[in-house]
Amino acid sequence: MKGHNLKLDKEPTVEEIVEAAGDVKKYRQIVFCGYGEPTIRLDAVKAVCGELKKKGANIRLVTNGHGDIINKRPIVKELTGLIDNVSVSLNADKEDLYNRICSPTFGNSAYKAVVNFIKDCVDSGIKTEVTCLDLPGVDLKECAAIARRLGASFRARRYGVTG
């Protein structure tokens, strides 16, 4: 991406991630995001967050909101106390448009799962931000309204070429 090879030879261990973070107090925030969905490795995310929280880290999770589907159970209660903020990519104001834009692996249940994940985060007291891309056909005002109805803040993201 932009001239950087982001491929890893192997998935890092919890210990390697904690060690790489170093002194967490020198960072405003530690962010779990990336080239893929962090909740695919939920156990590792929870373990790393637990260690980094002990050191005083402020932690944010950037997610597509599919964690419940991926892990075949509701996961927000497991994240409560480990993450301070979550940013969820809703990406569209309607389910059919979401399915066209995101082509979710999990089919037509994905959009509802994302909305439920957002609601669960808000209900659990995790500071929650909903984001949407400014793609043709996406009503950003309606996306913002959905976020407000769910109790989350909203941020529009600009679509751009990243590679």
Buried (B, 14 or more C-beta within 10 A) or exposed (E): EEEEEEEEEEEBEBEEBBEEBEEBEEBEEBBBEEEEBBBEBBEBBBBBBEBBBEEEBBBBBBBBBBBBBBBEEEBBEBBBEBBBBBBBBBBBBBBEBBBEBBEBEEEEEBBEBBBBBBBBBBBBEBBBBBBBBEBEEBBBEEBBEBBEEBEBBBBEBEEEEEE
